[in-house]
Amino acid sequence: MQLTRRSFIGAGLGGLGLLALPRGASAAATANLIVVFARGGWDPVWSIDPKQSGDVDSPPDGTIADFHGGKTPILIAPGRPNIEAFFGEWAGQCAVVRGIDVGSIAHFACHVRMMTGTRTELNPDVGAMTAVSNGTGLPLPYADIGGGAYAGAYAAQMGRLGNRNQVVTLLDRKKAYAPATAVDYADTPLLVPTNDESAQIQSWLDARAQRLGEGRAALGDNARRLQDYRDCFGRADALREIPELQKLPLGGAAALSGQIELALTLLQLGTSRSIYLDSRLDWDTHDNIADQGSNQDELFGDLSLLMQRLTETGLLGSTAVVVMSEMGRTPKLNGPGNTAGKDHWPVTSALVVGAGVKPGSYGATDDKLNARAVNLTSGKADDGGVPLRYDNFAAGVLKLVGIDPQEWLADVAPMQGFIA
């Protein structure tokens, strides 16, 4: 078949945004990280940060139950059975982290801060840092199934699945192109190279990268990008050689439960080290605050599924799960009546579950939902301590999965209380 210029470039560059060998990977312990994000701003008082204060509008139907020997108070209600069921089964592996100061009430800014531990989306998030440090040699170190991860300078480590799927088109080149009637090579069939032709293309690309390196790789960043360019083809081939991937619904699923199944398969195959998932629920409840209750009940039902599947697949002992949102909701409702909601609040809480987690409650908010100071070593509220910021939390997550936080977040003290 005739090889057009466009299809040749596509064949050569299709994997460029994906999967090169990690740079500066540390000798961190093998550990997987799954981030489950409740995007939109959840209200922790509906579950993991219960309040019985006149200064906070709490759910009228909830009661506070003590789990894990009284160390983990959680709000439960008959109409939200999945919350009670989750903590009844898994509280012994859960750390609730309360009072994380995000320092903003803007959705994007807060999402970036909670994910990266920094103020800019140009930096890698905790999943990307884990993938680079712990995922040496894997075909797909970081799988973004939920569609909200930040790779920073390590886009070569990450592949997006779901609605904007890179992996599907990488595995099947025909899906990378628009319908033939819409492009300028409509009358020319696409090349399906033989093994010999593929080897020739690869040889040409290697030679081209070598020439570019000799002329333009004097600076470290150029050299790294060229190495990413060269290595990504081997990673793409490694993905294509995994027969199980050909059978997976890599287009993703809208529901979190479907994302979970794909995530667990990727971890079982040894394809990935980090996974980003999204709850796919609307948490931005400026009205109808009761939606927080139904959302959280559905979320904790899916989290029970995730923990069960991690157990069944033998991955629970090597996988940490972080469940978080970009912000919290205000203490008080923004109006009267059943349709009132809550607005954005710069303090949130998170849940850390699984391998290496010391169960219990860490950090705190006061009776007005302000973040209390903490001792970062113990993780306990301490009026003589320091604010628990988003960067302290991110650094703690890195330490949990065996990574020295100073390699990524210099001069940031990790919150260590939830690390066993």
N, C-alpha and C positions, 0 to 999 in steps of 0.2 A: 504494500500500500504506500501511497505517496505521503511523505512526511512534510507537513506544512510548517512554516516558520513559527506560527503561533502554537501549534501542538507540540513542536520541539521544545519551545520555551516552557510550555506547561509541563511537559514531562520532566524537564530539568529542574524547574523551580517549585514544583508543587509542594514539596516538603519543606520549603525554606522556613516557614513559620513554625515548624515543628521539630522538636526532638533532636538536639545535638547533645554530645556528651557533656556532663556537668563540668563547670569550671570551679576549681577550688573546693571540690567536695571534701567534707571533713570525714573523719573516721568515726562518725556518730553511730550509736547503736542502731541496729535495724529497727525501724518503727514506721508504721503507717499512720497517716493523719486523714481523718474525714472531717470536713467543715460542713455543718448544716446551718444555712443562714435563713432567718425569718425576716425577710427584707420588707421594710416599711415602718418598723418601730413597734416592737411588742410591748405589752404592759405586764411587767413581771409580777405585779400584785395579784394577778389572776392565777398564779401558780407558785413560782420559786421565791418570791419576796413578799409573803403575805403580810398585811397590815391590819391592825385593829385600832385605828386612830381616827378621831374626828377630823384630822387634817388631811386624810387620804380617803377618797371615794373608792371603797373596795366592793367587790361583788356581794350583793345582798344574800346570796344563797350559799356562801362558802363557809367552811370550818377549817381551822388549822389543825393538821395532823402531824405528829412527830414520826419521822422515819429514821432508820439506822440508829436506834437507841436514843432517840431524842436529839440527835445532832443535826437533823435536816428537817426543819419545819416547812411544810408545803400546804398550800390551800387546795382543798378537795371539795367536791360537791357531787351529789347524786347525778346531776345532769352532765357531768364531765368525768365519766368513769375511767377514761384512759389515763388521766393524770395520776389517779390513785393506783391504778394497775401498774403503771410504769415504775413509780417509786416503790411500790410494794415488792416488785421483783428485782429492781436494779439499784436501789438506794445505796447498797453496800459497795457499789462501784462508781457512785456519782459524787462530784464536787460541785456545789452551788457557789458561784462567785458573785457577790452582790456589790453594788455601789461602785461600778466602773465609771469613772469620769471621762466622758467623750469630748467635752469642751466645745460642742457645737450642737445645733439643732437642724442642720441641713442634711438631707438624706445622703447625698453623694459624699459630702465631706466626712460624715460619720461612718459610712460604709468603708471608705478608704482607711480611716484611722483604725477601726476595729480589725480590718483585714490585714493591713500592712504594719501597724504599729507606728506609722508616720503620717505626715499630712499630705502626701502626694501619691497619686496613682502611678507615678513613674517608678516607684519602688516595688519590689516583689512582695507578695503577701505571704502569710505564714505557710500556706500550702506550697508556694513556689520555693520558699526557703527550705522547707522540708524535702521537697523533691530534689533540689540541687545538692543538698547535703547528704541525703540518705538514699538517693535513687540512682547512683552511679551505674551506668550500663543498661538501665531499663529502657524498653522501647518507648514507653509513654510515661515518664516520671510523674507528670501532673495532668490529671484528667479533669477538665472543667465541664461537668455535666450540667450544672445549674445555670451557667452563663453569667457569672459575676466575679470571676477571679482576676487577679492582677499579676502578670508575669514579670513586669519591670523589664530589666535587661535580659531576662531568661525566657523569652518567648519560645526559644528553641527547645525548652523543656516541656512545654505545655501544648496540649491539643484540646480544642473545644469540641464537645459533642452537643447534641441537641439541635436547636433550630438553625444555628450557624455552624454546621458540622464540618470540621476539617478532616476528621478521621475517615468518614465515609468516602469522601472524594479522594483521599489518599489511597484507600484500599481499592477503589474502583475509579479509575481515571475518567471514564466516560461521564461520570456524574459531576465532574469538575467543570464541564462546559455547558453553556447555554444551548437550547435547542438549535439544531443546525440551521433552521430557517432564519435565525436571528443574528447570525454572525457571517463574517466575510469568507469563511471557508465552507460555505453551505454545500458546494458541489464536490468537495474533496473529503473522502472518508478519513476518519481519524486513524492514526497508526496504532496498531497493537504489536509492539515489538517482540521479536523472538528473543530467546536467551542471548544469542550472539549479538543481536542488535542492541539489547539492553546493556551488554558488556561494553560495546563500542561507545554508546552514549555516556556511560559512566566513565570510561577512559577519557573521553573528550572533556567532560566536566572536571575530572581530577586535574587534567593538564591545564585547563583554564584557571582553576582555583590556584594552582601552583604558580602560574604566571602572575596572577593578581597579587599573590602573596609576596612574590619577589619585588614587585614594584610599589605596593601600597600598604604593606603590613608592618611598616616600621613602628607605628604606634600600637600600643597594646590592645586598644579596643578594636582596631581594624583586624589585627591578627586573630582575636577571639571570634569576631564575626565571620571571618573566612573559615575558621575551623568549624564553627557551627554549620556553615554552608556545606562543608565537605562531609561532616559527620552525619548530617540529617538524612542522607540517602541510605546509609546503612541502617539507621533506625527505621526508616520507612520500609525497607526490605524486611526487617525483623518483624514489623507489624503484619506485613502481608503473609509471612510464613506461619502465623498463628492461626490454624484453621478455625478455632472457636470464635475468633473475631468476625469471620465471614458470616457467621450464623446469628450474631447478636443484633438486636434492634438499636444500632448505634445512633439512630436519629433521636434517641432519647425519649422520654415520656414526660408529659406535663405534670403528672402526680409524683410526689416525693417517693411513693412506694416503688414506682417503676425505676426511678433514678437509683434507688437503693440496690435493686437487683443487678443493674448494670455495674454499679460501683463495686459490689462484692465479687462479681465475675472478674473484673479487671484486677482486683487485688489477688484473687485466687490464682489467676493465670500468671501472677508475678509480672504483669505488664506495667503496673503503676505503683507509686508510693503514696501519692496524695490525691484526694478527691474533693471537689467542691460541689455541694448539692444545694438546691434552693427549695424552700417549703412550697413554693407556688401558691401561697395564700396571701390575701390582702390584709396586711397588718396596720395600714395607715388609717386608723379608726378615729377620724375627726368627728364622726357621728356614729351612732349605733355601737356603743362601746361593748355591747353584749357579743359582738362578733369576735372580740378577743377570746371569749370563753369557748366558742365553737372552734376557732382556729387552734387554740392551745390543746383542746381535746383531740383534734385531728392530728396535730403535730406529735403529741406524745404517743398516740396510737402508732404512728409511723416510726417513732423512735424505739418503741417496743419491738416492732418488726426488725429494725436495724440491729438491735442487740441480739435478738434471737438468731438472725442470720449470721451475725459475726460468731456466735457460739457454735452454730451448726457447721460452719465452714472452718472452724479451728483458728479463726483470725482474731478473736477477742483478745488473746494474750499478747498480740503485737500491734494492736490498733487503738489509737486514742480518737475520741469523737468530741468535737467542740461544737456546741449549739449556741448560737448567739444572734443578736439583732444589732442594728446600727445605733439604736437609741431606745429610750424608754418613753413613757407617756406621762403627762402632767399628773400631779397628785389629785387634782380636782377636775370634775367634769366641766365642760365649757358651756353648759346650758342646762335648763331644767328638762324633765320629761325623759321618756324611754329612748328617744332618738338622740340624746346628747352623746358626745364623745369626749375624747381627751386629745390634747395637742402634743407637740414634740417636747421632749424633756432630755437634757444633756447627761443624764445618768441612766445606766442600764445594768442588767445582770446577765450572767451567762451560765452555761452548764458544761462541765467537762466530765466525760465518762470513759471508762475502759482501761486500757493498759497503763500502768504506772500511776494511776490516780489514787490519791489519798482521800477517801470519802469524808464528807462532812460539809459544813458551811464556812465560807470564807468571805472576808470583806463584810460590809454592812451599809445599810442606809438608816437614817434616823426616822422619826415618826412623821417627818414632812418630806420624805423621799430624797433628802440630800445625802450625798455620799459622805460616809465617815472616814476618818483617817485610819490607816492600817499599819501593822507591822508587816513588811513585805516578806520577811523570812517565815513567820508563822502563819501569815495570812489572816490573822485575827484583828478585829477592830481594836484600835489603840489611839486614844486621843493625843498621845505623844508621838504618833507615827506620821506618816506622809499620805497624801492622796493616792488612791489607787487609780492610775491613769490607764488609758487604752494601751500605751506602749509597755507599761509594766505587765499587763495581761498578755500581750503578744509575746513578750520576752519569756514569760512563764510557760506559754504553750511550746515555744521552741525548746526550752530546757526539758520539758516533759518528754519530748520525742528524741532526746539525746543530743541536742545541738547546743553548742555554746552560744548564748544570745549575743555576746559581744562581737562575734563574727559578722553579725547582721545589724544589730541595733546597739551601736557603741554608746557606752555611758548610760545605758538604760538598765536599771535594777529589775530583775525578774520577780514577779510575784510567785513565791515558791511554796506557799502553804499547801496547795492541792497536789504537790508532787510527793509520791510515796518514798 
